[in-house]
Amino acid sequence: MSEAPFQVFALHSSHDRAGFQCGSDPLDRYFQQHVSQDIRRRVTACYVAVSNDQRIAGFYTLASASVLLADLPGTMAKKLPRYPLVPAVRMGRLAVDQKYKGLGLGGALLADALAHAVRAEIAAYALVVDAKDESAAAFYRHHGLAALFQQPMTLFLPLATARGGLGL
Ligand SMILES: CC(C)(COP(=O)(O)OP(=O)(O)OC[C@H]1O[C@@H](n2cnc3c(N)ncnc32)[C@H](O)[C@@H]1OP(=O)(O)O)[C@@H](O)C(=O)NCCC(=O)NCCS
C-alpha cells in the first residue's frame, strides 16, 4: 500500500518552517516569525502538513470566534437562539507552499480544519474564514463556503453541513 503523501500534525518546535513559501510574504512571515508566540499566548492553534521528506507543505490556524446572528442568512438565523452572537471556529490562515500547489492539499487542509472543529468538545455553529483576496475567496466558495452578510471576504460553513460532507 502506498504511504499518504502528507501527514498533519500540530506545529512543533522540531518542524522546520524556514523555507516555507506560499507566494504571500505576510503569510510566510507570520508562519516563520509569529505563529509560535500566538500559540504560546493561546490565541491560536496551528496545524502543518508534512511531506514524506519532512518538509512543511502547508499550514492552517484555528481559534475561537463568533459571528453576528444578524450576519447569517435569515433561513439559518431563525433556527438559532436569539442571542446576538453565534459561536464559531475561525480558520485565520491557510497556505500551501508553492512547490505543493494544485495537488489537492489546500482542500485537504480545509477538510482537516473542519474535522477538528466538528470533533471539538466545545460547540461551534460554523467554521469562519478570512479570505486575504478575491482568489482566496473563490477557493473557499469552490468548497461550499458562503459570505457573511455584506462581507464578501469573510466566509462560513455550518459545521452540521461539514459533518455530513465529511461523513463524520
Ligand atoms: C488557496 C490555496 C490554499 C489553495 O491550495 P492548493 O493546494 O493549491 O489547492 P487545491 O489543489 O487543494 O485545490 C482544490 C480545489 O480548489 C480549486 N481551487 C484552487 N485554488 C482556487 C482558487 N483560487 N479559486 C477557485 N478554486 C480554486 C482547485 O481547482 C481544486 O478544485 P477541484 O477539487 O474541483 O479539482 C493556495 O493556493 C495558497 O496557499 N495560496 C496562497 C495563500 C492563500 O491565498 N490562502 C487562502 C487563505 S487567506
The ligand as an SDF file (V2000), in Angstrom:
LIG
                    3D

 48 50  0  0  0  0  0  0  0  0999 V2000
   -5.5060   28.9260   -1.8270 C   0  0  0  0  0  0  0  0  0  0  0  0
   -4.5390   27.7310   -1.6060 C   0  0  0  0  0  0  0  0  0  0  0  0
   -4.5250   27.3830   -0.1150 C   0  0  0  0  0  0  0  0  0  0  0  0
   -5.0500   26.5360   -2.4450 C   0  0  0  0  0  0  0  0  0  0  0  0
   -4.2180   25.4150   -2.1800 O   0  0  0  0  0  0  0  0  0  0  0  0
   -3.9600   24.2740   -3.2800 P   0  0  0  0  0  0  0  0  0  0  0  0
   -3.3530   23.1110   -2.5800 O   0  0  0  0  0  0  0  0  0  0  0  0
   -3.2180   24.8090   -4.4330 O   0  0  0  0  0  0  0  0  0  0  0  0
   -5.4490   23.9520   -3.7570 O   0  0  0  0  0  0  0  0  0  0  0  0
   -6.0320   22.5040   -4.0920 P   0  0  0  0  0  0  0  0  0  0  0  0
   -5.0770   21.8010   -5.0120 O   0  0  0  0  0  0  0  0  0  0  0  0
   -6.3710   21.8140   -2.8170 O   0  0  0  0  0  0  0  0  0  0  0  0
   -7.3730   22.8610   -4.8440 O   0  0  0  0  0  0  0  0  0  0  0  0
   -8.5590   22.1560   -4.5130 C   0  0  0  0  0  0  0  0  0  0  0  0
   -9.6460   22.6380   -5.4160 C   0  0  0  0  0  0  0  0  0  0  0  0
   -9.7850   24.0610   -5.2770 O   0  0  0  0  0  0  0  0  0  0  0  0
   -9.7190   24.6750   -6.5460 C   0  0  0  0  0  0  0  0  0  0  0  0
   -9.0190   25.9520   -6.3950 N   0  0  0  0  0  0  0  0  0  0  0  0
   -7.7450   26.1400   -6.0260 C   0  0  0  0  0  0  0  0  0  0  0  0
   -7.4710   27.4780   -5.9580 N   0  0  0  0  0  0  0  0  0  0  0  0
   -8.6290   28.0990   -6.3200 C   0  0  0  0  0  0  0  0  0  0  0  0
   -8.9960   29.4510   -6.4670 C   0  0  0  0  0  0  0  0  0  0  0  0
   -8.1360   30.4430   -6.2130 N   0  0  0  0  0  0  0  0  0  0  0  0
  -10.2600   29.7490   -6.8590 N   0  0  0  0  0  0  0  0  0  0  0  0
  -11.1710   28.7610   -7.1020 C   0  0  0  0  0  0  0  0  0  0  0  0
  -10.8720   27.4540   -6.9770 N   0  0  0  0  0  0  0  0  0  0  0  0
   -9.6120   27.1330   -6.5950 C   0  0  0  0  0  0  0  0  0  0  0  0
   -8.9250   23.7130   -7.4050 C   0  0  0  0  0  0  0  0  0  0  0  0
   -9.2380   23.8910   -8.7660 O   0  0  0  0  0  0  0  0  0  0  0  0
   -9.3910   22.3710   -6.8830 C   0  0  0  0  0  0  0  0  0  0  0  0
  -10.6430   22.0600   -7.4790 O   0  0  0  0  0  0  0  0  0  0  0  0
  -11.1430   20.5160   -7.6550 P   0  0  0  0  0  0  0  0  0  0  0  0
  -11.0710   19.8820   -6.2810 O   0  0  0  0  0  0  0  0  0  0  0  0
  -12.5410   20.6740   -8.1480 O   0  0  0  0  0  0  0  0  0  0  0  0
  -10.1850   19.9100   -8.6160 O   0  0  0  0  0  0  0  0  0  0  0  0
   -3.1050   28.0500   -2.1010 C   0  0  0  0  0  0  0  0  0  0  0  0
   -3.1670   28.4650   -3.4360 O   0  0  0  0  0  0  0  0  0  0  0  0
   -2.3690   29.1230   -1.2780 C   0  0  0  0  0  0  0  0  0  0  0  0
   -1.6820   28.8080   -0.3240 O   0  0  0  0  0  0  0  0  0  0  0  0
   -2.4740   30.4150   -1.6960 N   0  0  0  0  0  0  0  0  0  0  0  0
   -1.7710   31.4940   -1.0260 C   0  0  0  0  0  0  0  0  0  0  0  0
   -2.3690   31.7910    0.3320 C   0  0  0  0  0  0  0  0  0  0  0  0
   -3.8660   31.9690    0.3020 C   0  0  0  0  0  0  0  0  0  0  0  0
   -4.4500   32.5580   -0.6040 O   0  0  0  0  0  0  0  0  0  0  0  0
   -4.5490   31.4430    1.3300 N   0  0  0  0  0  0  0  0  0  0  0  0
   -6.0190   31.4500    1.4130 C   0  0  0  0  0  0  0  0  0  0  0  0
   -6.4970   31.9090    2.7280 C   0  0  0  0  0  0  0  0  0  0  0  0
   -6.0790   33.5860    3.1400 S   0  0  0  0  0  0  0  0  0  0  0  0
  1  2  1  0
  2  3  1  0
  2  4  1  0
  2 36  1  0
  4  5  1  0
  5  6  1  0
  6  7  2  0
  6  8  1  0
  6  9  1  0
  9 10  1  0
 10 11  2  0
 10 12  1  0
 10 13  1  0
 13 14  1  0
 14 15  1  0
 15 16  1  0
 15 30  1  0
 16 17  1  0
 17 18  1  0
 17 28  1  0
 18 19  1  0
 18 27  1  0
 19 20  2  0
 20 21  1  0
 21 22  1  0
 21 27  2  0
 22 23  1  0
 22 24  2  0
 24 25  1  0
 25 26  2  0
 26 27  1  0
 28 29  1  0
 28 30  1  0
 30 31  1  0
 31 32  1  0
 32 33  2  0
 32 34  1  0
 32 35  1  0
 36 37  1  0
 36 38  1  0
 38 39  2  0
 38 40  1  0
 40 41  1  0
 41 42  1  0
 42 43  1  0
 43 44  2  0
 43 45  1  0
 45 46  1  0
 46 47  1  0
 47 48  1  0
M  END
$$$$
